[in-house]
Amino acid sequence: MAMMGIEFTGKAPFDVVYLHGLVRDEQGRKMSKTLGNVLNPLDVISEYGTDALRFTLATGTTPGQ
């Protein structure tokens, strides 16, 4: 995505990329369906884009992997 953005627009589509293995909510708790603090994927796509969500899911960013 970054290389295509530079190729077609002449500038990088983003400046900073954060990679980590554990997703936490605003209060620092692990995201969990049990706690009810998970995100709607459609909201993530509308804010950050489809490629960001796909990359996150494809890399399997969970502890221990």
N, C-alpha and C positions, 0 to 999 in steps of 0.2 A: 504494500500500500504506500509506504513512504517513497519507494523508488518511482512508482507510477505517478504519485503526486508531484514529485520533482520534475519528471519527464513532461507531464502535460500542463502543469501550471507554472513551473519554474521556481516553486518554493516548497518547502517541506510542509506537509499537512498538519504536523504537530511538533512541538518542541521537546516535550518531556514524556517519557514512558515509565510507568511504575510497574514492576513485576514483583509479586510476592505470593506466597503459598497459602495464606490464610485470609479469608475475607471477614472483616468485622463490621459491626454496625456503628452508629454514631456514639454509642456508649461504651465501645470497646469489647462488646460481647461477640462470640462467634455467631455467624449467621446460621439460623436453624429454622426449619419448618415448624418444629415443636414450639419454639419461642415466638414464632409468627413474625420474625423480623427479616424475611427474605424480600428480594426485589422482584418486581414484575419485569420479565425480559423485554417486553414492549417499551417500558419506560426507559430501560437501559439503552435500547436501540435508538430511541428518539433523542436521548441526551448525548450519547457517545458514539453511536453508529453501529452498524451491523458488523463491520470488520472487527471492532474492538471486542464485541461479545463473542464472535466466532473464535478469535484468537484465544480468549480466556478459556473457553470451553475446550478447545483443541489441545491446549497445553496441559490441561488437567492440574490446575493450580490448587492442589490440596496438600496438606502437610504430609511429608514422607515420600512424596513422589519426586 
